Amino acid sequence: MSPGDLAGQVTQALRNTAAGLAGAGATFGDLLRLTFYVTGWQPEKIGEFMAGVEQVAEEIGLSLPMPPASLIGVDYLFEPDVLVEVGATAILD
């Protein structure tokens, strides 16, 4: 995954989200919503963004279409090479 690889970063961010959910005893089936923060967002990037989602969805148990999700364009994240961050809200019994 190179610094400018949006699809690769989306894939890795979702893998990290799956690991976080698993640590809490949850899966993507427990999600209420996802929020994606993407630097330098432009509508024409949706193909590359969705390629990253589709590449990892089956591996991590993320059903498509996804649960309710927001994609928010931001100026920057915590490091210059980070293009995407994911926030996930799950409900556990």
C-alpha positions in Angstrom: 0.0 0.0 0.0 1.6 3.3 -1.1 0.9 6.6 0.6 -1.4 7.8 -2.2 -3.3 4.5 -2.5 -6.9 5.4 -1.4 -8.3 1.9 -2.2 -5.5 0.2 -0.2 -5.9 2.5 2.7 -9.7 1.9 2.7 -9.1 -1.8 2.7 -6.6 -1.5 5.6 -8.8 0.8 7.6 -11.7 -1.6 7.3 -9.5 -4.5 8.4 -8.5 -2.4 11.4 -12.1 -1.7 12.1 -12.9 -5.4 12.0 -10.1 -6.1 14.5 -11.5 -3.4 16.8 -15.0 -4.8 16.6 -13.7 -8.3 17.3 -11.9 -7.0 20.4 -15.2 -5.8 21.7 -17.0 -9.1 20.8 -18.7 -7.5 17.8 -18.8 -8.0 14.0 -19.9 -5.8 11.1 -23.4 -7.4 11.6 -23.6 -5.4 14.9 -23.0 -2.1 13.2 -25.4 0.7 13.5 -23.4 3.0 11.2 -20.0 3.7 9.6 -18.4 7.1 9.2 -15.5 7.5 6.7 -13.3 10.6 6.9 -11.3 11.0 3.6 -8.7 13.7 2.9 -9.0 15.7 -0.3 -12.3 14.1 -1.2 -13.6 14.6 -4.7 -16.7 12.8 -6.0 -14.7 11.2 -8.8 -12.7 9.3 -6.2 -15.8 7.1 -5.4 -14.7 4.3 -7.7 -11.3 4.0 -6.0 -13.0 4.2 -2.6 -15.5 1.5 -3.4 -12.8 -0.7 -4.9 -11.2 -0.7 -1.5 -14.4 -1.6 0.2 -15.2 -4.4 -2.3 -11.7 -5.8 -2.1 -12.1 -6.6 1.7 -15.8 -6.9 2.3 -16.1 -10.7 2.1 -12.8 -11.2 4.1 -14.1 -9.1 7.0 -17.8 -10.0 6.9 -19.0 -6.6 5.7 -22.2 -7.0 3.8 -22.8 -5.0 0.6 -24.6 -2.7 0.4 -23.0 -1.4 3.6 -24.9 -0.5 6.7 -25.8 3.3 6.9 -22.6 5.2 6.2 -21.4 8.7 5.9 -18.4 9.9 3.9 -17.0 13.2 5.1 -14.3 15.1 3.2 -11.6 16.6 5.5 -8.5 18.7 4.9 -6.1 16.4 6.7 -5.9 13.6 9.3 -3.3 12.9 12.0 -0.5 12.2 9.5 0.1 13.6 6.1 0.1 10.2 4.3 -3.2 9.0 6.0 -6.0 9.3 3.5 -8.9 7.6 5.3 -10.1 7.1 8.9 -13.2 5.0 9.8 -15.5 5.5 12.8 -17.9 2.6 13.6 -20.8 2.5 16.0 -22.1 -0.9 17.0 -24.8 -2.1 19.3 -24.1 -5.1 21.5 -26.7 -6.9 23.7 
